[in-house]
Amino acid sequence: MRSEIRHMGDLPMLSFAGELDFAACPSVDSAIEAAAAEGDGHLIIDLDEVAYMDSPIFGCLIKAHHRLGANHLAIVCPQPELMKLVKATMLDTELCFVNDVKEARDCFM
């Protein structure tokens, strides 16, 4: 797992790459916390380069959503396989998932 904090204008964007499994949860939580601290309460999480994501990572995303509040988290997830998991768990009804970074600001309205 790799993570990197970048900025899209005034918004922090945390990009993950590689495999996000149970063992990565503490690192994912820490990276989310660090990225959230760089912004005004909004955060984009980019999963575009994630090859594999285990269900415990959903807990990290839900925790980030609760920490930031409604309409403050956007998750970029263009991979159909990952979105199948998201839809199967109905996580897309609670969190804002978008196909690309350009759509991320739509989550903050």
C-alpha positions as CSV (number, residue, x, y, z in Angstrom):
1,M,0.0,0.0,0.0
2,R,1.2,3.5,-0.9
3,S,-0.5,6.8,0.0
4,E,0.2,10.4,-1.1
5,I,-1.4,13.7,-0.1
6,R,-1.8,16.1,-3.0
7,H,-4.1,19.1,-3.4
8,M,-6.8,19.8,-5.9
9,G,-7.0,23.5,-5.6
10,D,-7.9,24.2,-2.0
11,L,-8.9,20.6,-1.3
12,P,-6.6,17.9,0.1
13,M,-6.7,14.7,-1.9
14,L,-5.4,11.5,-0.5
15,S,-4.5,8.9,-3.1
16,F,-4.0,5.3,-2.3
17,A,-2.3,2.7,-4.5
18,G,-1.7,-1.1,-4.3
19,E,-3.6,-3.4,-2.0
20,L,-5.7,-2.2,0.9
21,D,-6.3,-5.1,3.3
22,F,-6.9,-5.6,7.0
23,A,-3.3,-5.1,7.8
24,A,-3.3,-1.7,6.1
25,C,-6.2,-0.4,8.2
26,P,-4.0,1.5,10.8
27,S,-2.0,3.1,8.0
28,V,-5.1,4.0,6.1
29,D,-6.6,5.6,9.2
30,S,-3.5,7.6,9.9
31,A,-3.2,8.8,6.3
32,I,-6.8,9.9,6.3
33,E,-6.4,11.8,9.6
34,A,-3.2,13.5,8.3
35,A,-4.9,14.5,5.0
36,A,-8.0,15.7,6.7
37,A,-5.9,18.0,8.9
38,E,-4.6,19.8,5.8
39,G,-7.9,21.0,4.7
40,D,-11.0,23.0,5.8
41,G,-12.9,19.9,6.7
42,H,-13.4,18.5,3.2
43,L,-11.4,15.5,1.8
44,I,-11.1,13.6,-1.4
45,I,-9.9,10.0,-1.2
46,D,-8.7,8.7,-4.6
47,L,-8.8,4.9,-5.0
48,D,-8.1,4.9,-8.7
49,E,-4.8,3.0,-8.3
50,V,-6.1,0.5,-5.7
51,A,-5.7,-3.0,-7.1
52,Y,-7.5,-4.8,-4.2
53,M,-9.6,-3.6,-1.3
54,D,-10.7,-5.7,1.6
55,S,-14.0,-5.0,3.5
56,P,-12.2,-3.8,6.7
57,I,-11.2,-0.7,4.7
58,F,-14.8,0.2,4.4
59,G,-14.7,0.7,8.2
60,C,-11.9,3.2,7.7
61,L,-14.0,5.1,5.1
62,I,-17.1,5.1,7.4
63,K,-14.9,6.4,10.3
64,A,-13.6,9.2,8.0
65,H,-17.2,10.1,7.0
66,H,-18.3,10.3,10.7
67,R,-15.2,12.3,11.6
68,L,-15.6,14.8,8.7
69,G,-19.4,15.0,8.7
70,A,-22.0,14.7,5.9
71,N,-21.1,16.3,2.5
72,H,-17.4,16.5,3.5
73,L,-15.9,13.3,2.0
74,A,-15.7,12.3,-1.7
75,I,-14.3,9.0,-2.7
76,V,-13.0,8.5,-6.3
77,C,-13.5,4.9,-7.3
78,P,-13.7,4.2,-11.0
79,Q,-12.9,0.5,-10.9
80,P,-16.0,-1.6,-11.6
81,E,-14.8,-4.5,-9.4
82,L,-14.4,-2.3,-6.4
83,M,-17.7,-0.6,-7.0
84,K,-19.4,-4.1,-7.1
85,L,-18.2,-4.5,-3.5
86,V,-19.3,-1.1,-2.5
87,K,-22.8,-1.6,-4.0
88,A,-23.1,-5.1,-2.5
89,T,-22.5,-3.6,1.0
90,M,-24.7,-0.6,0.2
91,L,-21.9,1.7,1.2
92,D,-22.8,3.9,-1.8
93,T,-26.0,4.8,0.0
94,E,-24.0,6.3,2.9
95,L,-20.9,7.7,1.3
96,C,-20.3,9.8,-1.9
97,F,-18.6,7.7,-4.6
98,V,-17.7,9.3,-7.9
99,N,-15.9,8.1,-11.1
100,D,-13.3,10.8,-11.3
101,V,-11.6,13.6,-9.4
102,K,-13.5,16.2,-11.5
103,E,-16.8,15.0,-10.0
104,A,-15.5,15.1,-6.4
105,R,-16.7,18.6,-5.6
106,D,-20.3,17.5,-6.3
107,C,-20.1,15.5,-3.1
108,F,-19.7,18.7,-1.1
109,M,-23.1,20.3,-1.9
